[in-house]
Amino acid sequence: HAHHRFSRTPLAIPSTPFRDPPRPVRTSASCVVATMGFLKHLLPLMGVCFAVVGASLVVAPQETVSAVYGGKTVAGSLLAWTTRGAFEFGFGMLAIFSRNWGSKERFKIGVVSLVLVGAALGSFYAHADSSGLPPFALTHPPYAGLALLFVTLLAALTLNQMEPGIFEADKDGGPRRSTRNRTKRV
């Protein structure tokens, strides 16, 4: 009896599941980049910074404001700084965890990050003088860092929406193929 491709003979199953390794993508500049996106790397890095500064604001607000922003806390502002620290810490942890989530979820977190960083820049622009911080100027490192983060987030979100393409080959929009091995039922 000849074996046809629809034969009822069970197929052999390898002992370990077969997975294709991630393939590098060649860009027009002929450099090899990983198949993971810019936003996937940026959000956790940003999250670590936010979590560290946030935890520092909760534990030692006066020292953190002096070290990070180059200013002094004004009377009655400790509650606001520690509350900000708690939110920064939580938001930082969310950004760190987003690395293991899907592209759509990361995009949403990236949009919220962009809005929050923009709001922080606006708040510093409007209220830095009255809160004991140095006046807003893009030459001052903390403000320049936030402005750079804003522009970088904007670029990362744009690239995320251009997928597949420049940096990612893992989201081809085609039908998903299972990586587990299947056998025909007898």
Secondary structure, DSSP 8 states (H G I E B T S, - for coil): ----TT-SS-----SS--------EE-TTS-EE-SS-HHHHHHHHHHHHHHHHHHHHHH-HHHHIIIIIS----TT-HHHHHHHHHHHHHHHHHHHHGGGS-HHHHHHHHHHHHHHHHHHHHHHHHHTGGGTS----TTSHHHHHHHHHHHHHHHHHHHHHT-SSSS--S---S-----S------
